[in-house]
């Protein structure tokens, strides 16, 4: 798998990929118990988060956009807009 830094054009697909990946995560299932809405709500959460990571951290994505990673250095948290 090849990875690269993400661009703003990748953000929509990254949000969808991360939402699908975390839709069955037990803590998130507890926080968002409605299965029908969970993935859509997570997509909104990740979409908003990507702006923060882009400004204060790093976003990497697989070339085929099926995987992504978001990082922020300890000294760059909490996020600043």
Secondary structure, DSSP 4 states (H G I P E B T S, - for coil): --EEE--GGGHHHHHHHHHHHHTT-HHHHHHS--HHHHHHHHHHHHHHHHHHHHHHEEEEEETTSS-EEEEE-GGG-S---
